Amino acid sequence: MFKHRMHRLNLWLAVGAIVFGAHTAVPQTNVASLPSAPNARIELQMQQSARSTLSPTQAPGASQQAPGAAMPPTATPPVVAATGEPITRQQAEQMALKNNPHISVAALLALAQKQVVRETRSSELPNLSGNITGEDSEEASRISSGSLSASRLLYHAGAGVVLSQLITDFGRTRNLVASSSLQAKASDEYDQATRADIALAADLAFYRTLEAQATLQVAQSTVNARQSVSDQVSALTASKLKSTLDQSFAEVNLSQAKLLTLDAQNQYDAAMAALNEVLGATTDTQYRLMDDTTAPPPVAASADAVIALALQQRPDLLALRLTHDADVRFARAQHDQLLPTISGLGVVGATPIGSSEYFPQNWYGAAGINIGIPLFNGFRYQAQAKEADLHAMASAELDRGLEDRIVRDVRTAWLTTVTAQQSMSVTAELLKEANTALDLAQTRYNLGLSSIVELSQAQLQQTQAQIDDANARFDYEADLAALRFQSGAQP
């Protein structure tokens, strides 16, 4: 939006230059240089010069307007809050990892998967249950429908325990336990991947807020400087040392700076809201972001080394590999359904109430071994085994696809970071040239060799250069954080 407004202003300035190209300012020898935006030293010089040109009864900064000239609006720009809870990038990461609900969700799902391992392993342990039964029936009658059993219905009451123990199912339960254990490890890796996602989101939100804060500070400084320029040009216009055209252009520049400040303030507030969301806060907490003044580390010399590191330690890739291994073990377990199952059974109990004809003793007990052999169930086991094989093959392809995406993402992130690193020196040089160009434009304007159009264009270029230079380092550090995330570095 700012660039669009600058483009419209540049067109307006170009038209003004054509119409008023013959206009030159009144030469003067006792008027100080007009200030650039922002430059506190030159602002002070201009204020001192303005006091010397005003009448004794005129207040500093209050100029008499030429007939028909509009009064310049008084600027009251918002100020970036210097108060608030100080927070560094590392502290923002720790707060996000502690408070963000996505972290809790991933950790709870990992704990739930560990319970699945216990559920599966329970098949290898003894199964002991107790029963207490009381029955009232037509003595010695039999059930004649619903089943093939010929059990008699007898009046009695008894209690006992039943014990069953799996002896072997030829590896099926062992493979099921291994599969669920691998799934639990995959859940742990997904938990680490979620932590890396949130840490990256916190870093990006932190740097975006720093960018918005720097832009807002530049905009506020520009408003202050343009306000001073407008006041001084108004004073010089009232003294017949400048024309009303110069005053109009100064007021246009001031209005443009105020629009920039409004946009910057909105972007800053939105960035702070996004940071609060990542940190897990529901209130509009205002933080004082503490920038690390040390030079950011250089980017890796080659993308290949970062790619190799990412393929070794990316938690999402490790989780997918573990999921594939779990699918393979589950497929083996499904094939093992076709094998026999051997288990031991035991029962013991007492029958204190019952007819002595049918219950000659008041206790009972038995033990035995059961061998279950699957013969035919409509090819269900074969279909389940084939389904598991296909799922294992699909997970292998997903693994390969993720590796391809990681290679692409790492290389893209590396190229972006290299470009951002180079942009820092370019924007610094751009700002230096913009400052030089503004100094020359001021000198030419003060000597009456150019119109205010040239000065206004130089001021706009300096403002944009200041914003680009302020944001270049934050962009580079944000790209570095993204590259660390792509390489699988843990927060």
N, C-alpha and C positions, 0 to 999 in steps of 0.2 A: 504494500500500500504506500509506503514511504517513497519507493522508487517511482511509482506511478505519479505521485504528487510532485516529485522533483521533475519528472518529465514534463508535466503540464506547466510547471513554473518556468522551466527552461524555454519552452515555446513562447510563453508570455514575455519573458525577458528578451528573446530574440526579436519579437515584433517591436518591443519598445526600443531596442537598439536601432532598428531600421528607421522607425519614425523619428526618433530623437537623436540620430547619429551625429547630427551637426552640433548638438548641444555639448558644451563643455562647462565644467564648474568654474566659478569665479576664482581666479588665482588668489592665493592667500599666503602670507608668510608667518603669521602668528597663530595659526591653527594647528593643533597637535594632530598626529596620525590617528585615523579611525581604527578601532580595535578589530582584531580577528576574533573568531568565535571558536573555542573559548580561549582567552588570554588575559589573565588577571592584571598583569603588569601594564599592558596597554590600556585596559579599562581605567586603571587609576590615573594614567596620564590624561586620558580624555576627560575624566571627571574634573581634574585640576584645570584643564584648558577651558571646559565649559564654564567653570566658576569665573574665569577671567573675562569671558564674553558676555555674561549676564549682567543686567543692571543691579545696583546695590539692593534694590527692593525686591528682586526676583529670587525665589528660592531655588537652590540647586536642583537641577533635573526638571524644573517646571518651565517649559518653554512657551513663548507666545506664538500662537498659530497664525500663519498667513491667512488672509481672507479666503474663505472657501475650503480651507484644509481641515481634514478630519482629525479629531483628537486621537492620539494613539492609545489603544487599550492598555490598561495596567495589567502586567503579567504577574500572576500568582501561581507559579508552577509547583506541583507536588514535590515533596522532598523524599528521597529514599531514606527509609527509616534507619537510623544508625543504632537504634536500640533493638532489643529482642534477644532471644536466646542464641548465643553464638554456636555455630555448628560447622564442623569440617566435613570433608567428603567421607573420611573414614567413619566418623560418627554417624553420618547419614546412612551409610551402609549397615552399621550395626543396629541402628534403630529400625531400619526396614526389615532386617533379618529377624528382629525380635518381635515386631508388632504387625507385620503384614499378614493378613489372614491366609494368603496362599501358602506361606511357609507352614502354618499350622495344618492346613489341609494335607499337604504332601507328607508331613511327619506322621499324621494320624493314619493315612493310607498305608504308609510303610509299616507301622505297628500292626495294623489290621492284617496285612499280608503275613506277618510273622505268626499270627494266630492260625492262619491256614496251614502252616507247617505243622503246628501242634495237632490240628485236626487230622491231618493225613497220617501223621506218625502214630496216632492212637490205634490204628488198625494193627500195629505190631505188638501192642500191649494186651495183657489179659483183659477180658470183659467179664466182670462179676456183677450179678444182679440178684436181688432177693425178691421173693414173692410170698404173699400171704393170701390164701384163698379159702373162702367158705362157700359151700354149695348146698342148696336145698332142691331136691328133684324127686320125681317118681322113681322109686328105688329100682335099680337094675334096668331101667328103660334105656333105649339106644336111640341115637340120632340117625335117622334113616334118609335124610336128604341134605344136599348142600356140600357133601364131601364123601370121600371113599373110606373114611375112618369108621371103625366099629366100636368107638369108645362108649362105655356104659356111663350113664348118669347116676351118680351115687351121692347120697347124703353124707357130707363129711366136712371137715375143716382142717387145714394144714398150712405149714409154712416151710420154706426151704430156700436154698441159694443155687444159682446156676452159674457155672464157670465155663467160659469158652476161650480158647487160645489158638491163634493162627500159628500153625507150625511152619508152613511154607506155601507160597503161591508162585514160586519159581521166578521171583524178581519183580512181580507187578507192584506190590506195595513199596518196595525199595525204590523203584523208578518214580512212583508217584511222590514219595517223600523228596527225592532229589529234584523233581520238577518244581514242587512248591518251594523248596529252599532256594532254587535259582530265581524263582519269581520274587521271593522276598529280597534277595540281593539286588535284583533289577529295580524293585521299589525304592531301595536305599539310594541307588544311582539316580533315579528320577527325583528323589528328594534333593540330592545335591544339584541336579540340573535346575530345579525350581529355585534353589538358593542362588545359583548363578544368575538366573533370569532376574530375580528381584534385586540382586546387587547391581547388575547392569542398569536396570530401570532407575535405581536410586542415583547411580553415577550420572546417567544422562539427564535426569531431572535436576540434579544439583548443578551441572554445567549449563543447562539451558536457563536456569534461574540466574546464574552468574552472568550469562550473556545478556539476559533481559535487564539485569541490574546495571551492567556497564552501559548498555544502550540508553537506559533512563538517565544515568548520570551525565552522559554526553548531551542528551537532549536538554536536560535542565541547565547545564552550563551554556549551551547554545542559546537558550531562551534568555538567560541573564545577560550574555554578551550582546545579543541582538536588541534587547531592551535598552541597554546602555547606548548602542549605536543609534537606535531610534530617537532616544532622548537628546543625544548630542546633535544629530542631524536636524531635529526639530529646532533646537536652540540656534544652530547656525542658519537655518532657514529664516527664523525670526529676525536674525541679525543681518539678513540679506546677503549672507555669505554662501548659501546654497539655495538651489531652486526647490520648488515644491515637488518636482519630479524625483529628486533625490530623497525627499521625505517620504513620498509614496512608495518608492522601492524599499526603503528601510522598514516601513510598516508592513509591506508584503513579506519581507524576510522574517520579521518578528512573528507574523501570523503563521507562516510555514513552520517555524521552530515550535510554536505552541501546538500545532497539529501533530508534529513529531513527538512531542512530549506526551500528548494524550494517547497516541498509539503505543508508545513505549511503556507508559504506566499500565495500560491494559494488558500488554504482553507480560509485564512483570507480575501483575496480580494473577494472571492465568498460570504462569510458570510456578508461582508459589503454591497455588492450589494443587497443581499436578504433583509437586514435591510432597505436600501434605498427604495426598492420596497414597503415594508410594510408601511413605513412612508409616502408614496405618493410622493416621490421625483424622478424626471427623470434624475437628474444630479448625477454624481459620487461624492457625498459629503462624506468627510472623517470626522468621528466623533471620539472624544476622550471619550470612554466609561468610566463612573465613577461607579466603583463597590461599592456596599454597604458593608462596612467592618463589620457591625454588624452581629451577628450570626443569621442564618436563623431560623424561628420558627419551632418547632417540628411538626411532622405530627399528625393528629388526632389519638386517641388511638384505635378507632374502625371504621370500614368502615360502619357499620350500621347507625351511626349518620349522616355521610356524605350522605348516600343514602336517608335517610328520609328528609334531607335538600334539596337535589336535586329534589326530587319528589314534593316539595312544591314550589320551586322558579326557576326552570329551565325555562327560557323564551321560548324556543322552545316547551317545553311540555305545558306551559300555552297557547301558541298560538294555538297549536293543539286542546286543550280542548275548547278554544273559537271557533275555526272553527267548531268543532262538534256541539256545541250549536247553532251556526249560521245555520248549515245544518238542525238541528231539527226544528228551527223556519221557515226556508224556506219550509220544508216539510209541515208544518201546513198551510202556505200560499198557497201552491199548492192544498191542500185539500179544502181550502176556495173558490177556483174557482168555485166549484159546487154550491155555495150559491148565492142568488140574490144580485144585486147591485142597490142601490137607490141613485139617484143624482138629484140635482135641476138645472134648466136651466132658463135663462133669456136673453132677447134680446130687444134692444131699438135702434132707429135710425131715420133718416130723409130721405125723397125722394124729393129733391127740383126740380128735372126735371123728368117729366113723364106725360103721358096722364091722365087727370082728370077722364076719364071713368074707368080707371083701378086703379088709385091712387087718390081716392077722397080726401085724407088728405096727408099732406106733412110730416108726421111722422108715425112711427109704433112702437109697443112695445108688448111684451108678456112674460109670466112667466109660468113655469110648473114644474112638477116632473116626472122623468122617472124611471121606475123599470125594470131593465134588469134581465131576468130569463134564465139561461142556460138550455136548454132542451136536445139537442143531438148534438154533434160535432164529431162523429166517435170515441168516447172513448178517445179523446185526453187528456182531463183534468184528467181522471182516470190514464192514462199512465204516465202523468207528475207527478202526486202525488206519484205513485208507484216508479218512478225513484228517486224522492227526498228522499223517505223513504230508499231506498237502499243505496243512497249516505251517508245518516246519519248513517246507520249501518256500512258502510265501514270506515267512519271517526272515529267511536268508536273503531273499531279494530286497526286502525292506532295509536290511542291514547294508547291502551294497548301494542302494539308492541314497541312504543317508550319508554314506561315505562320499559319494559324488557331490552331494549338496554341501558337505563340510568343506571339501576342497574348493568348490566355487566360492562359498561364503568367506573363507579365510583369505583367498586370493583377492577377492573384491575389497574386503576390509583392509587388507594390507595396502592395496593401491590407493584407497581413500585416505588412509593415514599418511602415506608418503606425500600425497598431494597437499594435505592439510599442513604437514611439516614445511613444505616448500612455500605454502601460502603465507606463513608467518613472516618470512623475510620479505616477500613481495609486498604485503600490506604495510610493513614498517617502512619500506622504501616509498610506497605510495603516499603514506602520511607525511613523510619528509618532503616529498615533492609538492604535495598540496600545501604544506605550510610555506614553502618557498614561493609558490605561485601566489598565495594570498598576500605575502609580504610585498611582492612586486606589484600586485594589483592595488594594494593600499598606497604604495608610493606613487604610482601613476595617477591614482585618483586624487591624492592630495596635491599633486603638482598640476592638476587640471588637464592631464594628457589623456584621460579616458573618462567614460561615464560610470555611473554607479552600477550599470548592468554588468560590466566586467568584474567589479568588486563583488557583486552579489553572486555571480557564477563561481568565483573563487571560494567564497564562503560556503556555498552549498557543497562544493567538491571537498573542502576540508572536513565538513561535518560527516559526509559519507565515509571519507578515509578514516576518520576517528572511530566510527562505528565498526568498520571492517577490521581495523587494527585491534580494537578491544575484543572483538569476537574471535579473531583468528586463533589465539592460543586456547580459548575454551573449546573451539571446534576441534582442535588437534587433540586435546586431552580427552574429549568425548570419543573421538575416533580411536584413541589408544585404549580406552576402556572397552569399546566394542571389539577391538582386536584381541584383547585379553580374554574376553568372553568367548570369542570364536576359537581361541586356542585351547580352551578348557581349563584355564587357570582358576583355581578356587578362590573365592572372596576371603 
